[in-house]
Amino acid sequence: MLSFEAALVAAVVLTPLMLYAAYSDLRYLRLPNWLVIATFVAFVLIAVGDILFNDETGMSWGIFAWRIGAVIFFFILGFLVHMTGVVGGGDMKLLAALVPFVAPIDAQFVLIAYCVIALLYCGIHWVIRKSPVAAGSSWASLNETDRRGKMIIPVGVIFGITVVSYTWLRVASAL
């Protein structure tokens, strides 16, 4: 688990990155590689800083290695899921980059929060997409469909809301 200071830095760094991820996914249905790399590099820098400067409450090298292993696992799993055509490659890469920010003890909470946020988001997205506002919009998420003619849900938005909410809750719970 990250120390309070590292969790605060993670929340501050992830917030603008995930705001851009949400914008980019809604506007263009794209999550650029630089964003995914920046997210992963942010974790590495924050975690290594936490290991070096917070001996008692910070992350250990062993936990760091497990989290990097989780990144690799989710990257491979995401690639396989992406091959089915159900989810975009950018979404899966972003998920892999965000996984190490979640403490294993909080994984169940984050998964439930993700499901609730996804349900609410899909409902709101559907309503907006059916409204007259969407008809003239140049935003890809409001007009484009997949190859089967189904509505596309920009999952990067849901990932972003979930992880930013989680990191700020971690900070607030440590106060």
C-alpha angles and dihedrals in degrees: 000000000000120000119248092262093049092046089052092050090047091052093048093047097042096048098070092037092054092043088057090045090054092047094047094046093048096043102039106007086238134118106196119227092236089062093052092046092047090051092051094044089050090057093048093049094044093046095046090047089050091050093049100042106030108052098167106037102020135090121287128224089250093055089044090055091050091050092050088049088053090053090054092046094050092044091056092042090048091051090053092047090047090054088063089061094235098112133026122254093237091055091053093046090050090050090053090050092049098046096083092057090066116081111228090236089059097046095100092050092048092049092052091046089049091052093049092046091046092051093049093043094050090051093049092044091051092050093048091045091054093047124095089249091071095053095073097032123120091205109117095216091061098049113024127087132194124254090277092053093253125140114266116229113205099226093187088075091056092046090050096049091046098049096042090049090048096048093048091047089052089053093047092048091054094055 
